[in-house]
């Protein structure tokens, strides 16, 4: 099978198209014929070695954590899927394998593809979509009637968060650049803040949840913008988040205390199914900024590394 392979940490030049043996599903696993794979910033951060302190790779390594395709074969103990099923799935990042024509995934990290989404759109859901869902629902505790500010409302994670917060019945504020203001309004934001003109941390507004989807702010900077009992949630572990989290844990702060949370997405098939349900109900729609064939994965990484991408980048293997 064709796959993008890296033989060591480094730049985009480490990525090459290669022929690799087709994997075999083990107990509780599925073999998927990949139709599309989503590109996430975590992919090039892993490739460059930025995350090797927490994710040490075994080379050669096939990048990619998001896939959509059809089930080819199932391993022992699999009961929810069979050959031919259209699915979307997380790929274990330590094991890798998403940028390939075939990949093995866990049944527990897989869901049936939403009928409303094609394979390219479905492939964008696992890491970015579930990060947004878990940040708002689990770490932020966002509820109907609540309020949220999403820092980076047009990005891969952020544009899902805006739509999910709207579906949850919350009042939604979001930051965006000038070219994305109307887009973020169109997907459900009640208020959009042009970050070129205003710093949301200096505004008088307060929120129940501040979700820093682009990890560009800090808990101390956002603390005064939170309501009592509110939560600041970020996608990047930084010293002040870890320190504040430890202090809150030690002190046993509860009730109305403001909280600082770091999120590392959990690979939950049930959450993928929930995102699919919302897509079928017309409440969630992925935005695809660009699509590349597998042999142009370097270009996909280059675009992702530039930042300021509206929505998601996809590798189309169909």
TITORLO-356822 format. One record per residue (C-alpha): residue number from 1; residue in three letters; z negated, x negated, y. Coordinates in steps of 0.001 Angstrom, whole numbers, always signed. Layout:
<pts>
PT  num  residu        z        x        y
PT  NUM     ALA        Z        X        Y
...
</pts>
This chain:
<pts>
PT  num  residu        z        x        y
PT    1     UNK       +0       +0       +0
PT    2     UNK     +518    -1066    +3619
PT    3     UNK    -2581    -1814    +5679
PT    4     UNK    -3684    -3607    +8821
PT    5     UNK    -5849    -6562    +7798
PT    6     UNK    -7987    -9103    +9648
PT    7     UNK    -9161   -12342    +8013
PT    8     UNK   -11835   -13204   +10567
PT    9     UNK   -13381   -12277   +13894
PT   10     UNK   -11212   -12709   +16970
PT   11     UNK    -8545   -11209   +19181
PT   12     UNK    -5705    -8832   +18453
PT   13     UNK    -3688   -11707   +17020
PT   14     UNK    -5975   -11587   +13963
PT   15     UNK    -4457    -8197   +13034
PT   16     UNK    -1516    -8248   +10636
PT   17     UNK     +353    -5745    +8479
PT   18     UNK      -90    -6604    +4792
PT   19     UNK     +328    -5193    +1283
PT   20     UNK    -3044    -4493     -304
PT   21     UNK    -4117    -3076    -3681
PT   22     UNK    -4704     +672    -3682
PT   23     UNK    -8445    +1462    -3874
PT   24     UNK    -9973    +3522    -6682
PT   25     UNK   -12542    +6270    -6015
PT   26     UNK   -15960    +5845    -7584
PT   27     UNK   -18685    +8444    -8193
PT   28     UNK   -18873   +10924    -5319
PT   29     UNK   -15736    +9529    -3677
PT   30     UNK   -12221   +10723    -2825
PT   31     UNK    -8943    +8834    -2580
PT   32     UNK    -6991   +10019     +457
PT   33     UNK    -3327    +9679    +1332
PT   34     UNK    -3755    +8883    +5029
PT   35     UNK    -1545   +10831    +7449
PT   36     UNK    -3279    +9650   +10626
PT   37     UNK    -6096    +7328   +11652
PT   38     UNK    -7938    +7422   +14954
PT   39     UNK    -8609    +4300   +17036
PT   40     UNK   -12105    +3914   +18494
PT   41     UNK   -13614    +1226   +20754
PT   42     UNK   -15954     +370   +17897
PT   43     UNK   -12890     -810   +15923
PT   44     UNK   -12035    -3652   +18315
PT   45     UNK   -15689    -4426   +18958
PT   46     UNK   -16090    -4960   +15208
PT   47     UNK   -12867    -7020   +15100
PT   48     UNK   -13955    -9241   +17984
PT   49     UNK   -17370    -9920   +16459
PT   50     UNK   -19366    -8092   +19141
PT   51     UNK   -21238    -6100   +16490
PT   52     UNK   -21670    -8745   +13798
PT   53     UNK   -25424    -8834   +14413
PT   54     UNK   -25631    -5305   +12973
PT   55     UNK   -22388    -5108   +10955
PT   56     UNK   -21474    -8312    +9134
PT   57     UNK   -18035    -8023    +7548
PT   58     UNK   -16614    -9269    +4281
PT   59     UNK   -13061   -10537    +4820
PT   60     UNK   -10263    -9631    +4414
PT   61     UNK   -11184    -6449    +6233
PT   62     UNK    -9183    -3296    +7011
PT   63     UNK   -10390    -1710   +10296
PT   64     UNK   -10685    +2004   +10988
PT   65     UNK   -13445    +4587   +10683
PT   66     UNK   -11554    +7900   +11139
PT   67     UNK    -8852    +9371    +8906
PT   68     UNK    -7095   +12625    +8119
PT   69     UNK    -4812   +13224    +5162
PT   70     UNK    -4531   +14749    +1708
PT   71     UNK    -6724   +14173    -1331
PT   72     UNK    -4893   +12266    -4072
PT   73     UNK    -7687   +11798    -6592
PT   74     UNK   -11418   +12409    -6968
PT   75     UNK   -14153   +10352    -8550
PT   76     UNK   -16857   +11532   -10972
PT   77     UNK   -19236   +14105    -9542
PT   78     UNK   -16981   +15385    -6758
PT   79     UNK   -17117   +19184    -6663
PT   80     UNK   -15967   +20399    -3225
PT   81     UNK   -12456   +18944    -3142
PT   82     UNK    -9429   +18574    -5366
PT   83     UNK    -6032   +16885    -5234
PT   84     UNK    -3813   +18298    -2495
PT   85     UNK    -6606   +19397     -152
PT   86     UNK    -6013   +18539    +3537
PT   87     UNK    -9128   +16763    +4792
PT   88     UNK   -10677   +14760    +7611
PT   89     UNK   -13226   +12049    +6873
PT   90     UNK   -15388    +9194    +8030
PT   91     UNK   -14662    +5777    +6550
PT   92     UNK   -17685    +3550    +5869
PT   93     UNK   -17326     +949    +8648
PT   94     UNK   -18907    -1815    +6591
PT   95     UNK   -16423    -1225    +3790
PT   96     UNK   -13527     -447    +6159
PT   97     UNK   -10121     +870    +5225
PT   98     UNK    -8954    +3457    +7785
PT   99     UNK    -5838    +1608    +8987
PT  100     UNK    -4107    +1932    +5614
PT  101     UNK    -1880    +4267    +3639
PT  102     UNK    -4697    +5000    +1150
PT  103     UNK    -8453    +4950    +1625
PT  104     UNK   -11583    +5834     -328
PT  105     UNK   -14206    +7988    +1418
PT  106     UNK   -17453    +9656     +419
PT  107     UNK   -17409   +13364     -375
PT  108     UNK   -20495   +13773    +1841
PT  109     UNK   -18554   +12330    +4807
PT  110     UNK   -15521   +14607    +4350
PT  111     UNK   -14559   +18118    +5468
PT  112     UNK   -11523   +20331    +5059
PT  113     UNK    -9059   +19955    +7935
PT  114     UNK    -9097   +22741   +10509
PT  115     UNK    -6023   +24934   +10289
PT  116     UNK    -5614   +24824   +14070
PT  117     UNK    -5246   +21022   +14108
PT  118     UNK    -2480   +18808   +12804
PT  119     UNK    -3372   +15579   +11019
PT  120     UNK    -3183   +13456   +14166
PT  121     UNK    -5539   +15775   +16043
PT  122     UNK    -7913   +16093   +13096
PT  123     UNK    -8191   +12314   +12721
PT  124     UNK    -9820   +12080   +16170
PT  125     UNK   -12896   +14093   +15179
PT  126     UNK   -15180   +11923   +13009
PT  127     UNK   -16635    +9177   +15203
PT  128     UNK   -15943   +10552   +18688
PT  129     UNK   -16413   +14243   +17939
PT  130     UNK   -19549   +13820   +15864
PT  131     UNK   -21007   +11373   +18390
PT  132     UNK   -20653   +14045   +21070
PT  133     UNK   -22077   +16776   +18832
PT  134     UNK   -25066   +14755   +17645
PT  135     UNK   -25791   +13442   +21150
PT  136     UNK   -25980   +16907   +22689
PT  137     UNK   -27446   +18919   +19825
PT  138     UNK   -29764   +16488   +18027
PT  139     UNK   -30762   +13834   +20564
PT  140     UNK   -30469   +15845   +23752
PT  141     UNK   -31674   +19167   +22364
PT  142     UNK   -29162   +21004   +24560
PT  143     UNK   -29449   +24771   +24381
PT  144     UNK   -27641   +27792   +25779
PT  145     UNK   -28513   +28166   +29445
PT  146     UNK   -29337   +24474   +29773
PT  147     UNK   -27596   +21903   +31917
PT  148     UNK   -25895   +18611   +31071
PT  149     UNK   -24212   +15764   +32925
PT  150     UNK   -21624   +13842   +30909
PT  151     UNK   -20855   +10386   +32250
PT  152     UNK   -17221    +9746   +31306
PT  153     UNK   -15966   +13278   +30778
PT  154     UNK   -12313   +12370   +30149
PT  155     UNK   -12824    +9699   +27489
PT  156     UNK   -12650    +9941   +23716
PT  157     UNK   -16283   +10963   +23266
PT  158     UNK   -16693   +12523   +26693
PT  159     UNK   -13859   +15054   +26472
PT  160     UNK   -15346   +16356   +23219
PT  161     UNK   -18803   +16504   +24827
PT  162     UNK   -17546   +18621   +27748
PT  163     UNK   -16005   +21160   +25364
PT  164     UNK   -18999   +21212   +23023
PT  165     UNK   -21474   +21676   +25864
PT  166     UNK   -19392   +24608   +27107
PT  167     UNK   -19329   +26084   +23590
PT  168     UNK   -23131   +25735   +23461
PT  169     UNK   -23426   +27868   +26583
PT  170     UNK   -24619   +25112   +28902
PT  171     UNK   -23782   +24414   +32530
PT  172     UNK   -21582   +21313   +32439
PT  173     UNK   -21214   +18544   +34982
PT  174     UNK   -19099   +15463   +34298
PT  175     UNK   -17889   +12291   +35961
PT  176     UNK   -14232   +11258   +35926
PT  177     UNK   -11710    +9147   +37795
PT  178     UNK    -9364   +10716   +40378
PT  179     UNK    -6480   +11173   +37929
PT  180     UNK    -8663   +13043   +35434
PT  181     UNK   -10605   +15430   +37666
PT  182     UNK    -8395   +18449   +36991
PT  183     UNK    -8199   +17659   +33265
PT  184     UNK   -11989   +17641   +32928
PT  185     UNK   -12218   +20944   +34815
PT  186     UNK    -9573   +22432   +32525
PT  187     UNK   -11611   +21696   +29386
PT  188     UNK   -14783   +23346   +30639
PT  189     UNK   -16666   +21342   +33266
PT  190     UNK   -18240   +23479   +35990
PT  191     UNK   -18519   +20505   +38304
PT  192     UNK   -16591   +17226   +38227
PT  193     UNK   -17818   +14177   +40121
PT  194     UNK   -15274   +11560   +41194
PT  195     UNK   -17091    +8339   +40319
PT  196     UNK   -14927    +6430   +42810
PT  197     UNK   -16490    +8464   +45633
PT  198     UNK   -19955    +9455   +44415
PT  199     UNK   -22702    +7963   +42251
PT  200     UNK   -24191   +10799   +40189
PT  201     UNK   -27538    +8983   +39994
PT  202     UNK   -27857    +9296   +43796
PT  203     UNK   -27112   +13026   +43963
PT  204     UNK   -29918   +15626   +44245
PT  205     UNK   -28884   +17555   +41112
PT  206     UNK   -31099   +17542   +38015
PT  207     UNK   -30127   +18122   +34393
PT  208     UNK   -31747   +18856   +31062
PT  209     UNK   -29536   +16234   +29387
PT  210     UNK   -27614   +13256   +30726
PT  211     UNK   -25180   +11984   +28104
PT  212     UNK   -23849    +8553   +29026
PT  213     UNK   -20736    +8723   +26857
PT  214     UNK   -19378    +5454   +28261
PT  215     UNK   -22713    +3578   +28336
PT  216     UNK   -22312    +2559   +31978
PT  217     UNK   -25695    +3661   +33310
PT  218     UNK   -29360    +3217   +32375
PT  219     UNK   -32411    +5383   +31748
PT  220     UNK   -34274    +4070   +34832
PT  221     UNK   -31242    +4868   +37018
PT  222     UNK   -30955    +8385   +35563
PT  223     UNK   -34613    +9264   +35182
PT  224     UNK   -34951   +11022   +38544
PT  225     UNK   -31867   +13114   +37743
PT  226     UNK   -33557   +14613   +34653
PT  227     UNK   -35586   +17801   +34572
PT  228     UNK   -39095   +17574   +33097
PT  229     UNK   -38687   +17189   +29340
PT  230     UNK   -35070   +16089   +29787
PT  231     UNK   -33263   +13451   +27750
PT  232     UNK   -31010   +10523   +28601
PT  233     UNK   -28713    +9748   +25649
PT  234     UNK   -26486    +6680   +25428
PT  235     UNK   -24009    +5333   +22894
PT  236     UNK   -24928    +1679   +23460
PT  237     UNK   -28262      +44   +22585
PT  238     UNK   -29528    -1864   +25626
PT  239     UNK   -32930    -3415   +26329
PT  240     UNK   -34231     -715   +28667
PT  241     UNK   -33318    +2087   +26220
PT  242     UNK   -35059     +281   +23366
PT  243     UNK   -38129     -532   +25486
PT  244     UNK   -38481    +2991   +26828
PT  245     UNK   -37948    +4454   +23361
PT  246     UNK   -40674    +2208   +21944
PT  247     UNK   -43101    +3089   +24753
PT  248     UNK   -42479    +6787   +24233
PT  249     UNK   -43085    +6414   +20507
PT  250     UNK   -46270    +4370   +20926
PT  251     UNK   -47691    +6674   +23549
PT  252     UNK   -46745    +9749   +21553
PT  253     UNK   -45107   +11320   +24568
PT  254     UNK   -44190   +14944   +23934
PT  255     UNK   -43659   +18171   +25800
PT  256     UNK   -42440   +17638   +29353
PT  257     UNK   -42000   +13846   +29217
PT  258     UNK   -38523   +12540   +30004
PT  259     UNK   -36925   +10822   +27029
PT  260     UNK   -34535    +7938   +26430
PT  261     UNK   -32367    +8074   +23290
PT  262     UNK   -29829    +5776   +21641
PT  263     UNK   -27259    +7283   +19277
PT  264     UNK   -25504    +5687   +16292
PT  265     UNK   -23372    +8433   +14775
PT  266     UNK   -24323    +9751   +11316
PT  267     UNK   -21470   +10331    +8869
PT  268     UNK   -22010   +14007    +8172
PT  269     UNK   -19317   +16117    +6528
PT  270     UNK   -21181   +19225    +7674
PT  271     UNK   -20752   +18175   +11303
PT  272     UNK   -17044   +17594   +10729
PT  273     UNK   -16833   +21099    +9307
PT  274     UNK   -18621   +22466   +12390
PT  275     UNK   -16125   +20741   +14690
PT  276     UNK   -13283   +22170   +12607
PT  277     UNK   -14743   +25654   +12905
PT  278     UNK   -14879   +25333   +16691
PT  279     UNK   -11277   +24107   +16728
PT  280     UNK   -10154   +27115   +14682
PT  281     UNK   -12002   +29375   +17135
PT  282     UNK   -10131   +27815   +20050
PT  283     UNK   -13251   +26186   +21523
PT  284     UNK   -12360   +22554   +20812
PT  285     UNK    -9070   +20733   +21231
PT  286     UNK    -8537   +16984   +20954
PT  287     UNK    -6530   +15287   +23684
PT  288     UNK    -4244   +12532   +22367
PT  289     UNK    -3429    +9874   +24948
PT  290     UNK    -1034    +7878   +22771
PT  291     UNK     +220    +7659   +19197
PT  292     UNK    +1476    +4495   +17475
PT  293     UNK    +2917    +3754   +14030
PT  294     UNK     +748    +1607   +11777
PT  295     UNK    +2707    -1583   +12449
PT  296     UNK    +1892    -1292   +16175
PT  297     UNK    -1887    -1224   +15721
PT  298     UNK    -2221    -4262   +18005
PT  299     UNK     -761    -2219   +20857
PT  300     UNK    -3201     +596   +20109
PT  301     UNK    -6112    -1847   +20369
PT  302     UNK    -4718    -3309   +23587
PT  303     UNK    -4598     +153   +25168
PT  304     UNK    -8105     +986   +23982
PT  305     UNK    -9501    -2285   +25331
PT  306     UNK    -8079    -1544   +28779
PT  307     UNK   -10427    +1449   +29065
PT  308     UNK    -9882    +4599   +31143
PT  309     UNK    -7983    +6292   +28305
PT  310     UNK    -7853   +10089   +28541
PT  311     UNK    -8870   +11434   +25144
PT  312     UNK    -7983    +9563   +21961
PT  313     UNK    -5539    +7002   +20569
PT  314     UNK    -4039    +7621   +17122
PT  315     UNK    -2144    +5702   +14443
PT  316     UNK     +460    +8032   +12894
PT  317     UNK    +1164    +7250    +9220
PT  318     UNK    +3011   +10469    +8434
</pts>
